[in-house]
Every structure is written in structure tokens, then in C-alpha cells.
Amino acid sequence: MNTGDYINIQPSELKFPFELRKQSSCSLQLTNKTDKYVAFKVKTTNPKKYCVRPNAGIILPSSASNITVTMQAPKEAPPDMQCKDKFLIQSVVAPDGTTSKDISAELFNKGDGKVVDEFKMRVVYIFANPPSPVPEGSEEGSPPRTTGVDDGSQNFALFDAVSRSLEEPKEKSSQAWSNVSKLTEEKDAALLKNHKLRQELELLRKEASGRQGGGFSVLFVVLVGLIGVLIGYLVKKT
């Protein structure tokens, strides 16, 4: 935190998440530590690169003002991720009842015993996606807590578990196909047996019909013969 006669500034640095072709923002809070009206103004060495809202204003006694600083999307990364841009925040006591519209450059001119507080702030880039942290229990330059043998055992156990999980569905699928094939064969055998039984039954029906037809013809001939003999006997007798 930066502190002066009139205001406190938090944080003490402007930290921007750095990502190519993407703009980023950070916030500042200015707190009036007096019982008077305080005017502030924000300046930068690279005004085309940053947008400050608001860049000037009035802070009422024992109050605070929030400022948002937006950095335009960078097209390339600077060497060593170092930024040379600087910000300057000026603050001065203003007459009671002063508004933001009343702020002018003359208000921050030094002279006639006027005290103008000035704070210089640097810009710091931070990675938008920080690298993964070092595993717990390990130090830089030292191997992780888990040894290569342990890793090999864990990998083998994992591979074995995955293999079993893959083989179980295959075994179940093979057994299911075997059952389906067996049922299909039994069905075909039953249909074939049923067809043979139907053929045999039809043959028996034909044989029975033929036998009935032949018996009826012989009986008819015998009856006709008996009738003929009887008629001939009656004719002779008369």
C-alpha cells in the first residue's frame, strides 16, 4: 500500500494478467484519509496503451474511489516479460463542494505552498495461465517422492485392471453368442423333426385311405355277385 498526506493507494503495483491478443484489467482503490475534499488525477507514460476510468475525480472525506485500468491486447511479449510503463497518481486538497467537473490542470500545479502528493507505480505482468506447481514433498533438483519402481508397479496394476475390464465384456459376449448358436441349432432340429413327422403322418393317411377304398370295392363286387346268383336262381325256378 502506498500512503501519503491525503490518500492511501492499494495495491502498490499495477498487475496485469498477460495474454497475447487479449486485453486485461486491474483495479486500484484510493482512500481519502482526511476530513477534506481530495482531488486526484492519474497519468501514464503510455496513454495509447491504457484506458483509465476514471482518470480524475473527487474523493469525499473518509471515503474511497475505485479505479479500473485496462491494458490493450498485446501483440507480442516483451523480453523477459518486463514492462517499462509507469503510472503517476497525483492528489491534492480541493475546496469543499468541488465536483469532478471542476477539476483542472491548474488544480495540481505546485506553488504558493500547495502540497501535491505524487505516487509512481510500475506495471507488472503476471501469467494468465501459471505453470503447474512442483509436486508436494519434492524440491527443485530432487526427484519426486515416488520412485520409478513404484511407478512401474502402479502402471502395471492399472494396465492389468484395464485389461480385465476389456476382457470381461468379450467373455460375456462370446458366451452369449454361444448360447444363441445353440438355441438356433435346437430350433432347426425341432423344425426338421416336425417336418418329418408331418410327412410320415401324411403317408399314413394316404395308406389308410387306400385301404378303405380297396375294401369297399371287394365288398361291392361280392354283393353284386351274390345278387346276380340270387336273381339267376329265381329266374330258373320260375
C-alpha positions in Angstrom: 0.0 0.0 0.0 1.2 3.5 -0.9 0.3 6.2 1.6 0.7 9.9 1.7 -0.7 13.0 3.4 -4.1 12.7 1.6 -4.8 9.3 0.3 -3.9 5.6 0.6 -3.4 3.6 -2.6 -3.9 -0.1 -2.8 -2.3 -2.2 -4.3 1.1 -0.7 -4.7 1.7 -2.1 -8.2 -0.5 -2.5 -11.3 -0.5 -6.2 -12.1 -2.0 -7.3 -15.4 -2.6 -10.9 -16.5 -0.6 -11.2 -19.7 -2.1 -13.0 -22.7 -1.3 -12.2 -26.3 -4.2 -10.6 -28.3 -6.4 -10.3 -25.2 -6.9 -7.2 -23.2 -6.8 -7.3 -19.4 -7.7 -5.1 -16.4 -6.7 -4.4 -12.9 -8.2 -2.2 -10.1 -7.0 0.4 -7.8 -8.6 1.8 -4.6 -7.9 5.4 -3.5 -9.0 6.1 0.1 -9.2 9.7 1.4 -7.6 9.7 4.9 -8.6 13.3 5.6 -11.7 15.2 6.6 -11.4 17.4 3.4 -12.2 17.0 -0.2 -9.3 15.5 -2.2 -8.9 15.6 -5.9 -6.9 13.0 -7.8 -5.5 12.6 -11.3 -3.9 9.5 -13.0 -1.2 9.8 -15.6 0.8 7.2 -17.6 3.9 7.2 -19.8 2.0 5.2 -22.5 -1.5 6.7 -22.7 -2.3 4.9 -26.0 -1.8 1.5 -24.4 -4.0 2.0 -21.3 -7.5 3.2 -20.6 -8.2 4.6 -17.0 -11.7 5.0 -15.7 -12.0 7.5 -14.1 -8.7 9.2 -14.7 -9.6 12.1 -12.4 -12.1 12.8 -9.7 -13.0 13.9 -6.2 -12.9 11.7 -3.1 -15.1 12.8 -0.3 -13.8 12.9 3.3 -13.1 9.4 4.8 -14.4 7.8 1.5 -12.8 5.8 -1.3 -12.8 5.7 -5.0 -12.3 2.7 -7.3 -10.3 3.0 -10.5 -10.1 0.4 -13.3 -7.1 0.4 -15.6 -7.5 -1.6 -18.8 -4.5 -2.6 -21.0 -5.0 -3.1 -24.7 -4.4 -6.5 -26.1 -0.6 -7.0 -26.6 0.6 -8.2 -30.0 3.9 -9.6 -28.7 5.6 -10.4 -25.4 8.3 -8.1 -24.2 11.8 -9.5 -23.4 11.9 -11.3 -20.0 8.2 -10.2 -19.5 9.4 -6.9 -18.2 7.3 -3.7 -18.7 8.8 -0.2 -18.6 5.5 1.6 -18.4 4.9 3.8 -15.4 1.9 5.5 -13.8 1.7 8.7 -11.7 -1.1 9.4 -9.3 -1.5 12.9 -8.0 -3.7 14.1 -5.1 -4.4 17.5 -3.7 -6.8 19.1 -1.3 -9.7 20.7 -3.1 -12.3 23.3 -1.9 -15.4 21.9 -0.2 -18.1 21.2 -2.7 -15.7 20.6 -5.6 -17.0 18.2 -8.2 -15.3 16.2 -11.0 -16.3 18.8 -13.5 -14.4 21.5 -11.5 -11.1 19.6 -11.8 -8.5 21.4 -14.0 -4.8 21.1 -14.6 -4.2 24.2 -12.6 -5.5 22.5 -9.5 -2.4 20.2 -9.5 0.1 23.0 -10.1 2.7 23.3 -7.3 3.2 26.7 -5.9 2.2 29.1 -3.2 2.8 26.5 -0.6 0.4 24.0 -2.2 1.2 20.4 -1.4 0.6 17.9 -4.2 1.2 14.2 -3.3 2.6 12.1 -6.1 2.9 8.3 -6.3 4.8 6.5 -9.0 3.5 3.0 -9.8 5.1 0.4 -12.0 3.4 -2.2 -14.3 3.9 -5.9 -13.6 2.9 -8.7 -16.0 1.7 -11.9 -14.5 1.0 -15.1 -16.4 -2.7 -15.7 -17.2 -2.1 -19.5 -17.0 0.5 -20.1 -14.4 2.7 -23.3 -14.7 1.8 -26.4 -12.7 3.2 -26.3 -9.1 6.0 -28.6 -8.0 4.6 -31.9 -6.6 4.2 -31.9 -2.8 7.2 -33.3 -1.0 9.7 -32.7 -3.8 12.3 -29.9 -4.1 13.8 -28.3 -7.1 16.6 -30.5 -8.5 15.4 -33.6 -6.5 13.4 -36.5 -7.8 9.7 -36.8 -6.8 8.8 -38.9 -3.7 7.5 -41.8 -5.9 10.3 -44.0 -7.3 10.5 -45.5 -10.8 9.8 -49.0 -9.4 6.6 -47.8 -7.7 5.5 -46.0 -10.9 6.1 -49.2 -12.8 4.0 -51.3 -10.3 1.2 -48.7 -10.4 1.3 -48.6 -14.2 1.2 -52.5 -14.4 -1.7 -52.7 -11.9 -3.6 -50.1 -13.9 -2.9 -51.9 -17.2 -4.0 -55.2 -15.6 -7.2 -53.7 -14.3 -8.0 -52.1 -17.7 -7.2 -55.4 -19.5 -9.6 -57.3 -17.2 -12.3 -54.7 -17.7 -11.9 -55.2 -21.5 -11.7 -59.0 -21.4 -14.8 -59.4 -19.3 -17.2 -57.9 -21.9 -15.5 -60.1 -24.5 -16.1 -63.3 -22.5 -19.7 -62.3 -21.8 -20.2 -61.6 -25.5 -18.7 -64.9 -26.5 -20.8 -66.8 -24.1 -23.9 -65.0 -25.3 -23.2 -65.8 -29.0 -22.6 -69.5 -28.0 -26.0 -69.7 -26.3 -27.7 -68.0 -29.3 -26.0 -70.5 -31.7 -27.0 -73.5 -29.6 -30.6 -72.3 -29.4 -30.6 -71.8 -33.2 -29.4 -75.3 -33.8 -32.0 -76.8 -31.5 -34.7 -74.8 -33.2 -33.6 -76.0 -36.7 -33.6 -79.7 -35.4 -37.1 -79.3 -34.0 -38.4 -77.9 -37.3 -36.8 -80.7 -39.2 -38.2 -83.3 -36.9 -41.7 -81.7 -37.1 -41.4 -81.7 -41.0 -40.6 -85.4 -41.0 -43.4 -86.2 -38.6 -45.8 -84.4 -40.9 -44.5 -86.4 -43.9 -45.0 -89.7 -42.1 -48.5 -88.7 -40.9 -49.5 -87.8 -44.5 -48.2 -91.1 -45.7 -50.2 -93.0 -43.1 -53.3 -91.1 -44.1 -52.8 -92.0 -47.7 -52.3 -95.6 -46.9 -55.4 -95.7 -44.7 -57.4 -94.1 -47.4 -56.2 -96.6 -50.0 -57.0 -99.5 -47.7 -60.5 -98.2 -47.1 -61.0 -97.6 -50.9 -59.8 -101.2 -51.7 -62.0 -102.9 -49.1 -65.1 -101.1 -50.3 -64.5 -102.3 -53.9 -64.2 -106.0 -53.0 -67.3 -106.0 -50.8 -69.2 -104.3 -53.6 -68.1 -107.0 -56.1 -69.1 -109.8 -53.7 -72.5 -108.2 -53.1 -73.1 -107.8 -56.8 -72.1 -111.4 -57.4 -74.5 -112.7 -54.7 -77.3 -110.6 -56.1 -76.6 -111.9 -59.5 -76.6 -115.5 -58.3 -79.8 -115.0 -56.4 -81.5 -113.4 -59.5 -80.4 -116.3 -61.6 -81.7 -118.8 -59.2 -85.1 -117.1 -59.0 -85.4 -116.9 -62.8 -84.6 -120.6 -63.2 -87.1 -121.5 -60.5 -89.9 -119.6 -62.2 
